[in-house]
Amino acid sequence: MSTRPTNKPRLLITGANGLLGQKLVDQLVSEGQFDVLATGRGSCRLSGSGFQYHSLDIENQEQVEEVLLALRPEVIIHGAAMTHVDECELNQDACHRANVLATQYLVEASEKINAHFIFVSTDFIFSGEDGKNPYDEEATPDPVNYYGQTKLEGELIVKNSKLRWAIARTVLVYGIANDLSRSNIILWVKSSLEAGKEIQVVDDQVRTPTLAEDLAAGCILISKKKAEGVFNISGADLLTPYQMAIETAEYFGLNKTLIKQTDSAKFKQPAKRPMKTGFIIEKARKQLGFEPKSFRTGIGILAKQIILARS
């Protein structure tokens, strides 16, 4: 979908077909303060109008430079990434191309147009085993898997650039969007319990789960305020996956006795997970006016979206 150019600042999103990208486009179009340039690999999977869509393979250096120099956005929110942690561990070359090389290409092209560059990062840059959680923006990274390592490398590329930059770190993003097959803990718990399945949920990991709409709102606040530096953009509730599952069951009135506590050692996964992360978000609250929804409220928002998606 395209719109006529205006005098508004242009904001370009990478990964616009993904969960965060769809929420960013929805909120930005609704607010109307930017000309929204949505990019993604292949054809547009976004609904609605009020934005321009451009196909862009961010792993193609020539294409990145060509598109960015043609569109000349004032702001770039780089949300595209390979995020499936086990796939990243098993396919490290692909992960490096998606998370490191693509970021390098985008940063180099952005330097030529002097864009404000916002890089979306993750709590998986931390070990979760240093006893320092929940983490603030000054905490020392020490990733325990390849995904976290590549996101940390991406952060360093951004920090060492000549750009005006910001890094939006987030944790366990959940939500639903068009044409996305990946589930999240709320949908998984709900569907499993509705089917009468017993589920094993770990109680030795800790996160601050983040509603996708809240992450989008945080990135937009950074854009509007032209903020620079590192910001933790996550939920505020420090929870184990087991606690998240119990809250989900309680919200939907499902059988909590089907949820069995277990620990991470019982699961064999290609990639190690950080044990206890979660973020302190006071900097984003004070400097950006960021205020995330509670996990309980987030479940309610998803519940409404599920009903709308089925109607």
N, C-alpha and C positions, 0 to 999 in steps of 0.2 A: 504494500500500500504506500502511496506517496502523497506528499502535500507540497504546496507551493512554498518556496523559501520565504522566510520572514526576517525581521531584524533581531529576533531572539538569538541568544547564544546557542550554538550547535553542540549537542551532546551525543557521543557515539558509544554504543554498548556492544561489547563482544559477547558471544554466547547468548544472543537474544532469544533463541529458541528454547533455552533451558529454563529451569524453575526460577532462578533469580532473574534472568533476562526478561521473562514474561511479566514478572511482578514489577520490575523497573519500568518497562514500557507502559504498563497499565497506569502506574502512579504518575509517571512523567507526563503522559498524554492528558491525564485527568487534571493535573495541576497547571499545565499550559505555560510553564516558564521557559522551556527550552524547545528548540527544534530537535526532535528525537530521530536519531539515525540508528536503526537497529541492524546489526550484522550477525551472520551465522553461516555455518557451512551448509551449502545446499539451499533448497527452497524455503520460503517463509512458512513457519508453522504458527505464527501469531494470528490472533483474531482481532477484529476491529480495524480502526483507521486512525488517522492523526499522526502517522509516523512514516518515515521512508525506510524501506528494507533493501539492503545490499548484501548479496552473497559474498562471503569472504572466508578464505582458508587462511587462518592466521599462521599456519606452518609454512606458507609460501611467501618468502621474503619480498619478492618482486610485487606480488599482489597486495601485500600489506602496505608497501610504500605507495603504490599506485592509488589505492583506495583512499588512504589517509591524506595524501597530497591533493587529491581531487575534492574530497569532502571538507577538509580543513576544520575539523571539530575543535571547539575551544576546550571541551572536556571529554575525556575518555574514561569509561568505567570498564575495566578489563575483568570480566567475570567468567570468561570461557576458561575451562581447564579440564584435564582428565582427573576425575575425583574418586572413581571407584578404587578403593585402597588396595584390594587384592589384585585387581587387574594391573594396577600400577606396579606392584611388586613382581608380577609375572611377566609383564611387558615393559621393561624399563626403558628400552629405546623409544617406544611410542610415548611413554610418560614424559621422557626428557624433551622430546620434540614439542609436545603439547604444552608443557608447563614451564619449560626453561627457554628453549629456542624461540617459541612463539612470543614469549614475553620480551625477549631481546629484540626481535624484529619490530614489535609494536613500540617499544621504548625508543629505538633508533629513529623510526619514522615520526614518532611524536615529538622528538627533539627538533626536527626540521620545521614543525609548525607551532612549536612552543605551547603544546596542549597541557592542561592540568590533568595529570595521569593518576587515576585511582585504581589500585591493585587489590583484588579481593584475595585474602589469605585465610589461614586456618589455625586452629589450636593444635593441629597435628605437627606443627613445627616444634612442639615441646615434648619432653619425655613423659610427663605425667608421673614420674617416679622420683622426683627430687624433693617432694614434700613442700613445694612452693605454691601449690594451687590453692584457690583460683588465681590465675596469673594476671598481672597488670602489664602495661605496655612496655615496661622496662625489663621484664623477665628475660633470662638467658635461654635462647632456643637450643634444643638438643634432640632432633627428631629420631624416632626409633623405627621408621619405615621409609621406603623410597618415595612415596607420595609426599610425606612431610619434608623430606630432603629437597625435592624439586620445588616445592612451594617456598621454602627458605631461600633457595637459589634465586627464585623469581623476585623475592623481596629485596635481595642484595643487588640485583640488577637495577631495580627501581631506585633504591637508596643511593646507588653510585652514579645515577644518571644526572644530566644537567637540567632535568625537568623540575617544575613545581609538582610535587608528588604527595600522595597520601596512600596509606595501606589500611584497608578495612579488614581486620581479622575477625573471623566468626567461628561458631561452634555448632555442629550437628543441626544443619538447616533442615527444617521439615515444612511441607506444604504440598499442595496439589496444583497442577497446571495442565494445559492442553497437551494431548499427544505425548505424554511422558509415561513410560512403563515402570520406572523405578518407584518402589514403595517407600514408606517411612514407618517409624516405629508405631505411630498412632494407627495408621491404616492396617499394619500387620497385626497388631494386637486385636483391633476391632474385628477383622475378618476371621482370625484364628478362633477367638472366643465365640463368635457367632456360629462358627462351624462346630463348636464343642471340642476343639483341639486343646490338648494340654501343651503349654509352651514353657520353655526354659529361658529365663531372662537373667542376665548377669547383675550382680549387686555389688561388684567390687570396682566398677568403673564409675567415674563422676564426670558430668558435663553440665553446661548451661545451654540447653536446647533453644534453638533460634527459629522463630516463625519467619518464613521466607519474606513475607510482607515487611517485617521489622528490619531485616537485613537490607532490603531495597530502600526503605525509608532512611536508614542510616547512611547509605551511600549517596542518596539524594541530598541529605543535609550537608555532607562533606562538599558536594558539588556546589550547592547554593552559597555556602559560606566560604568557598574557595579555601577550605581548611587544608593544612599541610601537616605531615607527620603520621604517626601510627595511632590508630583508634581501634579499641575493642568494641565490636558491634555484635552483641549476642543477647540472648535472653538473660534474665537476672536470677532465675531459679536454679540453684545448684542441686542436681538430681542424679540418682543412679538410673540406668535403664529399667531396673525393677520398679523403682518408684514411679517412673513415667508410665510403665505398663499398668500399675495399680490405679494411678489417676485416670488413665484412659478407660479402664474397666468401670470405675466408679461413675465417670461422666455418662457413659452409655448404658449403665445399669446392667453390666455383664458379669459373668461368674468369675470372681477374683480367685477362687480356689484352683482354677485351671492354670494360674500363673505360678510357676515354681522357681524359687531362688536358686541360682547357681553362680559359679565364678568363671572367670575368663580361661583358667587353665583347662576347663572341660572342653573348650572349643579349639579345634585345629583349623587355623586360618593361615594362608600364605604370608600375610603381613601382620606383624605385631601391632597392637594398638596401644597408644599411651593410656595409662591406667586412670589417673585423676587429673583432668584439666579444668575447664570452666574458666570464665573470665570475670575480672573486676571491670565494671563499665562506667566508673565515676567520671573519667576523663570525657567520654562521649556525652554523658549526661550534662556536665558543666559547660563544655566548650561547644557542643552541637545542639543541645536541647533534645538529645535522643532519649526516648523512654519506651522500652519494649513492653509487649503484652506479657502477662503471666502465662505459664504453661497451660494452666486450666482454661484461660481465655482463648489461648491458641487452639486448644482442642475444640472449643465451641465454634471458632471461626471455620476450622476444617469441616466440622459437622454440617454447617450451613452450605459450604462449598460442595460437599458430597451430594447433598440433596439437589442443589442447582445443577450439578453435572448429570444427574440421573433424569432430570425433568426435561 
